[in-house]
Every structure is written in C-alpha cells, then in structure tokens.
Amino acid sequence: MKKTTLLTLLMTTLLSSVAHAGLKIYYIRHAQGGHNVKKEWQQKGVPEAEWPAYVGNPNMFTPQGLKEVVGATKKLQKYRFDFIASSPLWRCRNTIQPYLKATKQQAEIWPKLREAPGMRSILSEDLPEVKEEILNRGKAIQIEKDEQNHFFLRPDGKNHYASYPKGCAEELKVAYTKHVSQHVIALIEKRFGNTEKSILLAGHNSSGVSLLKLLLKEEPTGKARRGLGNATIWMVERKDDGSYILKMYNDEAYVTEQLEKAR
C-alpha cells in the first residue's frame, strides 16, 4: 500500500511538471564569507589578534568559501540562464563572477536582493505597516573596475535601499524585508512572468528564504525548513495560474513531506 501511494504521488508530480513548463527561478546563496565563521572563532577561544584575516570580514571568502566558489562555477555551467541578477554585496558578486567570466555573461545588480532579516516570520499576518519608502534611497552602489565587464546597474537601481528607521522593532524590520522582497517578485513577474525562461538570482540566506516563502505563499516542508547552505541553490517553477512550486532546495530535488512519509 505504501509503495502504491508513493508511486501515485510520484506520477502526479511528474505529470504536473510535464504539463507546466513555466518560468524557472534559480537562487544561489553566496559562498562562505569570513562573517559566517566569526562566532566559531570566538567559541574557540583564540585571541582575536591571532585570527586569520578573513575571520569576520564579509568581503573575504574563507578557505572553504574559495572551494565553494570553484564548485559553484562548475555547477552553474550545467544550466542555461536567460537572465542573471545579483545582490550588490561583494560576497554575492564574487561567488558568481568566475561563472560569468567562464561563460562570457553579465549580471544585473538588484539592490533588493541584499541580505535582510525575517525568514522565520516573513509570512506572519501580524507584521506592521511600512510607512517610509527605503528603496533606492541609500548609498550609491559601487562596482569595482575589474568587475565592470560582468555587472551593470539599472537606471532605477543605482542605490542601495536605505537603512530601516532608527530604533524600529524587529517586526518592523521584517515588514521592510517583505516590502523589498515583494518588489523583487513584482519585477520578476513584470519581466519574465508569462515566459518559459530560466533566470538566476545570486543572494543571501535570510533574504533568499524570505523570497522563497513569499513566492510559495507558504512554509516549505521537509528538509526545506532549514536555511540555505552556502553556494547552494533553490529553484521554483511558475505554474499556469501564476503560483510557484518548489522543485529544488540546497541542490537536491525537493521532496514534499507527504512523499517523505510515503517512503
């Protein structure tokens, strides 16, 4: 009975994927940066003066991060993307820049893909109302000279979004993350919504998980409950009705909790 149930579920999933060949959104998190290992080094008890230069630095990769960049470059070459966008932050740009060089492509900088808090509560119905506009109100985005052949700015996206209002509560910060992420979704829909294109977004963990949940309009189940690993990918596909279905998480084919239980 269990095998029959699993087979039925697998066939349903397969037929669904054949029937809907819509827009595919791939999202890759940056490779491990020095800021990702700062707590680990603090817990080791090693004096800060003896830390390697990368520890705590979001603009340097760790030795593991450098290996992840190489792996990401090879991994991404298995796909064909019609469009690529990146967070403006160094760690995202430099995770995909070797891939861009290898394939002679360019990526558009999307300030709205920058890291932001809120992935655990982004779907809460109790988030406060956003009253101040922060999009494109921050500092000008700077692209290093050696990156200018691979990244470009949109005329309406030359600035970071501004900081949250001073002293605002965590719930309001999450509300701003939602506000920013909804603009990402609106831009995707406007430019690619009713197409069969494949696009790649390079971003972060918290903002990437928040974006995923808003696209799905629900909490993913199973292994997708955990955060996005460094230099790993999630992918969703747009259905005919405009909704999205999760197909890949942390580089693995996504299996729903229902399918996992039927195994």
C-alpha positions as CSV (number, residue, x, y, z in Angstrom):
1,M,0.0,0.0,0.0
2,K,2.9,2.3,0.9
3,K,4.6,1.6,-2.5
4,T,1.3,2.3,-4.3
5,T,0.9,5.6,-2.5
6,L,4.4,6.7,-3.3
7,L,4.1,5.7,-6.9
8,T,0.8,7.6,-7.3
9,L,2.4,10.7,-5.7
10,L,5.5,10.5,-7.9
11,M,3.4,10.1,-11.0
12,T,1.3,13.1,-10.0
13,T,4.4,15.2,-9.5
14,L,5.8,14.0,-12.9
15,L,2.7,14.8,-14.8
16,S,2.4,18.2,-13.2
17,S,6.0,19.1,-14.2
18,V,5.3,17.9,-17.8
19,A,2.1,19.9,-18.0
20,H,3.7,23.2,-16.7
21,A,6.8,24.4,-18.4
22,G,6.8,27.9,-17.0
23,L,9.4,30.4,-15.7
24,K,12.1,28.8,-13.6
25,I,13.8,30.9,-10.9
26,Y,17.1,29.6,-9.6
27,Y,18.5,31.2,-6.5
28,I,22.1,30.7,-5.3
29,R,23.4,31.7,-1.9
30,H,26.9,33.2,-1.7
31,A,29.9,31.1,-0.7
32,Q,31.1,31.1,2.9
33,G,32.4,34.5,3.9
34,G,34.5,35.5,6.9
35,H,31.5,36.8,8.7
36,N,30.0,33.3,8.6
37,V,32.7,31.9,10.8
38,K,33.3,34.7,13.3
39,K,31.2,33.1,16.1
40,E,33.0,29.8,15.5
41,W,36.4,31.5,16.1
42,Q,35.1,33.3,19.1
43,Q,34.0,30.0,20.6
44,K,37.5,28.5,20.0
45,G,38.9,31.0,22.5
46,V,41.7,32.0,20.1
47,P,42.7,35.7,20.7
48,E,41.3,38.0,18.1
49,A,44.8,39.2,17.2
50,E,45.6,35.6,16.1
51,W,42.6,35.2,13.8
52,P,43.2,34.8,10.1
53,A,42.5,38.0,8.1
54,Y,39.3,36.6,6.7
55,V,37.5,36.0,10.0
56,G,34.7,38.4,10.5
57,N,35.2,40.0,7.1
58,P,32.1,39.8,4.8
59,N,34.3,40.9,1.8
60,M,36.6,37.9,2.0
61,F,35.9,34.2,1.5
62,T,37.1,31.6,3.9
63,P,39.3,28.7,2.5
64,Q,36.1,26.7,2.4
65,G,34.3,29.6,0.7
66,L,37.0,29.7,-2.0
67,K,36.4,26.0,-2.7
68,E,32.7,26.6,-2.8
69,V,33.2,29.3,-5.5
70,V,35.0,26.8,-7.7
71,G,32.2,24.3,-7.1
72,A,29.5,26.8,-7.8
73,T,31.2,27.8,-11.1
74,K,31.2,24.2,-12.3
75,K,27.6,23.6,-11.0
76,L,26.1,26.7,-12.7
77,Q,27.6,25.7,-16.1
78,K,25.2,22.7,-16.1
79,Y,22.4,25.2,-16.6
80,R,21.4,27.8,-19.3
81,F,20.1,31.1,-17.9
82,D,18.3,33.7,-19.9
83,F,19.0,36.4,-17.3
84,I,21.2,36.8,-14.2
85,A,20.9,39.2,-11.3
86,S,22.9,39.6,-8.2
87,S,22.8,41.3,-4.8
88,P,25.1,44.3,-4.8
89,L,27.2,42.9,-1.9
90,W,30.8,41.7,-2.6
91,R,30.2,38.1,-1.4
92,C,27.4,37.5,-3.9
93,R,29.1,39.2,-6.9
94,N,32.3,37.3,-6.3
95,T,30.5,34.0,-5.9
96,I,29.2,34.2,-9.5
97,Q,31.8,36.3,-11.2
98,P,34.1,33.3,-12.1
99,Y,31.0,31.7,-13.7
100,L,30.2,34.9,-15.6
101,K,33.8,35.1,-16.8
102,A,33.8,31.5,-17.9
103,T,30.5,31.8,-19.9
104,K,31.1,35.5,-21.0
105,Q,27.9,36.7,-19.4
106,Q,26.8,39.8,-17.5
107,A,24.6,40.1,-14.4
108,E,22.3,43.0,-13.5
109,I,22.7,44.3,-9.9
110,W,19.4,44.2,-8.0
111,P,19.7,46.2,-4.7
112,K,16.6,44.5,-3.5
113,L,18.4,41.1,-3.3
114,R,20.6,42.4,-0.4
115,E,20.6,40.5,2.9
116,A,17.8,41.3,5.3
117,P,16.2,39.7,8.5
118,G,12.9,37.9,8.7
119,M,13.0,34.5,7.1
120,R,11.3,32.9,10.2
121,S,8.3,35.3,10.4
122,I,8.0,36.7,6.9
123,L,4.6,35.1,6.4
124,S,3.2,36.4,9.7
125,E,-0.2,38.2,9.3
126,D,0.8,40.5,12.3
127,L,3.6,42.5,10.6
128,P,3.1,46.2,10.9
129,E,2.5,48.6,8.0
130,V,5.6,50.1,6.2
131,K,5.3,53.8,6.3
132,E,8.7,55.0,4.9
133,E,10.0,54.2,1.5
134,I,13.6,52.9,1.6
135,L,14.0,51.5,-2.0
136,N,16.8,53.3,-3.9
137,R,17.3,55.8,-1.1
138,G,20.6,54.5,0.3
139,K,24.2,55.0,-0.8
140,A,25.3,54.7,-4.4
141,I,26.3,51.2,-5.4
142,Q,30.0,50.9,-6.4
143,I,31.1,48.2,-8.9
144,E,34.9,47.6,-8.8
145,K,36.7,48.3,-12.0
146,D,37.7,44.7,-12.6
147,E,34.0,43.7,-12.3
148,Q,32.5,46.2,-14.7
149,N,32.6,43.8,-17.6
150,H,30.4,41.4,-15.7
151,F,28.0,43.5,-13.7
152,F,25.8,46.5,-14.6
153,L,23.3,48.8,-12.8
154,R,19.8,49.6,-13.9
155,P,18.9,53.3,-14.3
156,D,16.3,52.9,-11.5
157,G,18.6,50.8,-9.3
158,K,21.8,52.6,-8.8
159,N,21.5,52.9,-5.0
160,H,21.2,50.5,-2.1
161,Y,17.9,50.6,-0.2
162,A,18.2,52.8,2.9
163,S,18.6,51.5,6.5
164,Y,15.4,50.8,8.5
165,P,14.0,53.7,10.5
166,K,16.3,54.2,13.5
167,G,15.2,52.2,16.6
168,C,12.5,50.3,14.9
169,A,11.3,47.0,16.4
170,E,12.3,43.6,14.8
171,E,8.7,43.1,13.5
172,L,9.0,46.4,11.5
173,K,12.4,45.2,10.1
174,V,10.7,42.1,8.9
175,A,7.9,44.2,7.4
176,Y,10.5,46.1,5.4
177,T,12.1,42.8,4.2
178,K,8.7,41.7,3.0
179,H,8.2,45.1,1.3
180,V,11.6,44.8,-0.5
181,S,11.0,41.1,-1.4
182,Q,7.6,41.9,-2.9
183,H,9.2,44.4,-5.2
184,V,11.6,41.6,-6.3
185,I,8.6,39.4,-7.1
186,A,6.9,42.2,-8.9
187,L,9.9,42.9,-11.1
188,I,10.3,39.2,-11.9
189,E,6.6,38.9,-12.9
190,K,6.8,42.1,-15.0
191,R,9.8,41.0,-17.0
192,F,9.5,37.2,-17.1
193,G,6.1,36.1,-15.6
194,N,4.4,34.5,-18.6
195,T,7.6,33.1,-20.2
196,E,9.5,29.8,-20.2
197,K,12.8,31.5,-19.4
198,S,15.2,30.4,-16.7
199,I,16.7,33.2,-14.5
200,L,19.4,33.1,-11.8
201,L,19.4,35.3,-8.7
202,A,22.5,35.4,-6.5
203,G,21.8,36.4,-2.9
204,H,21.9,35.5,0.7
205,N,20.4,33.1,3.3
206,S,17.7,35.0,5.2
207,S,16.6,37.2,2.3
208,G,16.6,34.2,0.0
209,V,14.5,32.1,2.2
210,S,12.1,35.0,2.7
211,L,11.8,35.5,-1.0
212,L,11.1,31.7,-1.4
213,K,8.3,31.7,1.2
214,L,6.7,34.7,-0.4
215,L,6.8,33.1,-3.8
216,L,5.3,29.9,-2.4
217,K,2.9,31.8,-0.1
218,E,3.5,29.1,2.5
219,E,6.2,27.4,4.6
220,P,8.0,24.7,2.7
221,T,8.1,21.3,4.4
222,G,10.7,18.6,4.9
223,K,14.3,19.5,4.5
224,A,13.4,22.9,3.1
225,R,12.6,24.0,6.6
226,R,16.3,24.6,7.3
227,G,18.3,27.5,6.0
228,L,20.0,27.7,2.6
229,G,23.6,26.3,2.6
230,N,26.5,28.3,1.3
231,A,26.7,28.2,-2.5
232,T,23.6,26.0,-2.8
233,I,20.6,26.5,-5.0
234,W,16.8,26.6,-4.6
235,M,14.6,26.5,-7.7
236,V,10.9,27.2,-8.3
237,E,8.8,26.9,-11.4
238,R,5.9,29.1,-12.2
239,K,2.6,27.3,-13.0
240,D,-0.1,28.5,-15.4
241,D,-2.1,30.0,-12.6
242,G,0.8,32.2,-11.6
243,S,1.6,30.2,-8.4
244,Y,5.0,28.7,-7.9
245,I,6.1,25.2,-7.0
246,L,9.4,24.3,-5.3
247,K,11.5,21.9,-7.3
248,M,15.0,22.1,-5.7
249,Y,16.4,23.1,-2.4
250,N,20.0,23.0,-1.2
251,D,20.9,21.5,-4.6
252,E,18.6,18.5,-4.1
253,A,15.4,17.7,-5.8
254,Y,12.6,18.8,-3.4
255,V,10.5,16.1,-1.9
256,T,7.4,17.1,0.0
257,E,6.8,15.9,3.5
258,Q,3.9,13.8,2.1
259,L,6.2,12.0,-0.2
260,E,8.8,11.5,2.5
261,K,6.2,9.9,4.8
262,A,5.1,7.6,2.0
263,R,8.6,6.2,1.5
